[in-house]
Amino acid sequence: MKDGTPDWFENCVTELTASGTQRVWSVLVTIFGDLAPKESDQISGALISKLTGMAGIKAEATRVALHRLRKEGWIESTRVGRNSIHSLADFGRSQSAAAVPRIYARESIDPKTWHLLLADSSNNSRQELSDLLLTGDYVSLNSQTAIAAGPAPSGIEDLLVLHSDDISAPDWLRDKCGPAELKNTYDHLLGTFRNVLALLPKGGVADPFQSTVLRVLVVHNWRRAILRHPDLPKAFLPEGWNEPSCREIVHQLLDSLPRPSLADLESELGS
């Protein structure tokens, strides 16, 4: 951190990075997905370095992460003079767009219907179930059974499909859908977000770079939790499940840290 950075900002960054598990490439995915999701959006290498540096990420780690994202088809990069300009590639935009409803919805989804899939012992049936599990929409109950919210997708051939809006979930199912590790993640995030909200200046964050860094770190922490599980009815989740409370405070934070204009940030960087 640079000398003279207000203590409140350093404390917020410390709160939001305390787990020490942030992967730099994943932070960059959050930066692009939150700040530059459109085909026309571009971020200079200098701006990325400014934001990641303020978040405590070393310059070399940022360069390595950008190289990885280019190699994996997430971003495209061009040179303009001595600077690099980066934007999401088609693959990166599609992946980011798919996650938007889960990340930015202001209220937790409580599906009123759900479906269960049951495979038999045949290879075709098990393979079809395995393929559907890869979508991330399902909770696997065992090697032959999975559940998901809403109606089943069309075209299922080798699985027994059951639909219902009458839910009675035993404790073992709640524990399967809301495992202790994920429940603890939401408990921890709720405390973190509350601390950050309390630390923010009452009159708002005047420095656009500080505001942007904190916004990115809030979205990043939230994204890493909410995308780890599908939407399920509340009846399927354990008591004390803090995802709805986290979502509420996330939006309080994002309202206090509005999405900036990239043009304004680039202009401020060059001034």
C-alpha positions, -999 to +999 in steps of 0.1 A: +000+000+000+011+035-007+021+058+022-007+081+032-036+057+023-063+063+050-065+036+076-101+029+068-092+019+033-064-003+044-086-019+070-113-026+044-089-042+020-075-063+049-110-074+058-118-084+022-086-102+016-080-118+050-088-153+039-057-153+017-073-176-008-079-151-036-065-163-069-052-134-090-067-147-122-101-150-105-099-114-092-092-103-128-123-122-139-142-102-114-127-069-126-136-076-162-170-090-154-180-061-131-163-032-148-160-042-185-187-067-194-196-053-228-179-060-261-170-023-265-155-021-229-117-019-227-093-016-197-058-005-200-030-025-184-021+006-164-056+007-149-055-030-141-021-026-124-034+004-104-064-015-091-047-048-084-018-030-067-041-011-044-057-045-036-023-058-025-016-079-056+020-079-069+026-066-104+043-099-115+013-119-103-010-097-123+010-102-155+010-139-150-028-139-144-034-118-176-013-143-196-033-172-183-066-155-191-055-148-226-043-184-231-076-198-218-097-175-241-111-153-214-096-120-226-081-104-257-052-079-255-038-054-280-009-029-278-015+008-281+018+025-281+036+014-249+004+003-232-017-028-234-055-027-238-076-056-226-112-067-231-133-098-226-132-123-254-164-140-266-159-169-242-152-146-213-183-124-220-206-155-223-193-169-190-196-135-172-231-129-186-243-164-174-232-155-138-248-120-137-283-131-125-268-150-096-244-123-086-264-092-089-300-102-080-312-081-051-333-109-036-325-145-030-345-168-053-368-192-036-380-216-063-415-229-058-410-260-078-382-285-081-373-317-098-355-349-089-335-370-114-329-407-108-304-428-128-303-466-129-272-487-131-268-485-169-239-465-184-262-443-205-283-433-175-253-425-153-236-406-180-266-385-187-268-376-150-231-368-149-235-345-178-263-326-161-243-323-129-216-304-149-241-275-154-238-266-117-276-264-114-279-296-094-271-309-060-259-345-061-276-366-034-257-398-042-242-415-073-276-420-089-298-391-077-297-353-080-322-324-074-325-289-089-349-260-089-376-255-115-387-278-143-363-304-157-346-295-190-361-310-222-345-340-239-338-362-209-340-398-221-324-422-196-334-407-162-365-409-141-378-373-137-400-363-108-415-328-104-430-314-072-440-282-054-447-300-021-415-300-002-406-318+030-369-319+035-352-339+063-322-327+081-298-349+061-310-333+029-306-298+043-271-307+053-264-320+018-277-289+001-261-264+025-229-282+037-212-269+068-182-255+049-204-233+027-226-223+056-195-212+075-184-193+044-216-172+045-212-167+083-177-154+078-188-132+048-216-117+067-192-105+094-167-093+069-193-073+049-207-058+081-172-047+091-165-031+058-198-012+057-191+002+092-156+013+080-168+032+049-168+070+053-203+083+060-202+108+033-191+083+006-158+073-008-143+103-026-114+086-043-126+068-074-098+042-073-105+033-037-142+030-044-135+008-074-110-015-056-134-021-027-163-027-051-143-053-070-133-071-037-169-071-024-181-086-057-153-110-058-159-124-023-196-126-030-192-142-064-169-169-050-196-180-026-229-176-045-216-195-076-206-225-055-242-237-052-274-237-073-306-219-063-328-241-041-360-237-021-355-223+014-369-256+027-339-274+014-314-253+033-303-255+069-314-232+097-292-201+100-283-201+063-269-165+059-269-162+021-300-139+021-284-117+048-252-115+029-270-106-003-287-077+014-255-062+028-237-068-005-262-045-022-258-019+005-221-019-002-225-018-040-249+011-036-222+029-016-196+019-041-213+024-075-199+010-107-175+036-121-171+049-157-140+033-172-134+065-192-134+085-160-110+061-143-087+061-173-088+099-174-081+102-137-052+077-141-036+099-167-041+132-149 
